Amino acid sequence: MQESCGARLKRLRKGKRLSQETLATAADLSKSHISMLESGERDLGLLSALAAVAIARQLEVSVDYLVTG
């Protein structure tokens, strides 16, 4: 079974020992937005390109990997 985008985001964030708040600040998003992304309530595909790049940069992965695995 393939890992969901939200689960991947959470795993990567925790692997970097980043809080949701720290990641949210770096991506210019709210903490609740990061929480909704991780839980699957919001889709990563709906993020602005700049926010997706900022999250990927903080997690040291490509946007492609973040979205598709």
C-alpha positions in Angstrom: 0.0 0.0 0.0 1.3 3.4 -1.0 1.8 6.0 1.7 -0.6 9.0 1.5 0.7 12.5 1.0 -0.4 13.5 4.5 1.3 10.5 6.1 4.5 11.2 4.1 4.4 14.9 5.2 4.0 13.9 8.8 6.7 11.2 8.7 9.2 13.6 7.0 8.4 16.5 9.4 8.8 14.3 12.4 12.0 12.8 10.9 13.4 16.4 10.8 12.2 17.0 14.3 10.1 19.9 13.2 6.9 21.0 14.9 3.8 21.7 12.9 4.2 25.3 13.9 7.8 25.5 12.7 6.9 24.0 9.4 3.9 26.2 9.0 5.9 29.3 9.7 8.5 28.3 7.1 5.7 27.7 4.5 3.7 30.8 5.5 0.8 28.6 6.5 -1.1 28.2 9.7 -0.4 25.3 12.1 -4.0 24.1 11.5 -3.3 24.0 7.8 -0.3 21.7 8.3 -2.5 19.6 10.7 -5.2 19.3 8.1 -2.7 18.3 5.4 -1.3 15.6 7.6 -4.7 14.2 8.5 -5.9 14.2 4.9 -8.6 16.8 5.5 -6.8 19.1 2.9 -5.0 17.9 -0.2 -1.4 18.8 -0.9 -2.4 19.5 -4.5 -4.4 22.5 -3.4 -1.3 24.2 -2.0 0.2 27.2 -3.7 3.4 26.4 -5.5 5.3 28.6 -3.2 4.0 26.9 -0.1 4.7 23.4 -1.6 8.3 24.5 -2.4 8.8 26.0 1.1 7.5 22.7 2.8 9.7 20.6 0.5 12.7 22.8 1.2 12.3 22.5 4.9 12.0 18.8 4.7 14.9 18.5 2.2 12.9 16.6 -0.4 11.6 17.5 -3.9 8.0 18.7 -4.3 7.4 15.7 -6.6 8.4 13.3 -3.8 6.3 15.2 -1.3 3.2 14.9 -3.5 3.6 11.5 -5.3 6.1 9.6 -3.1 
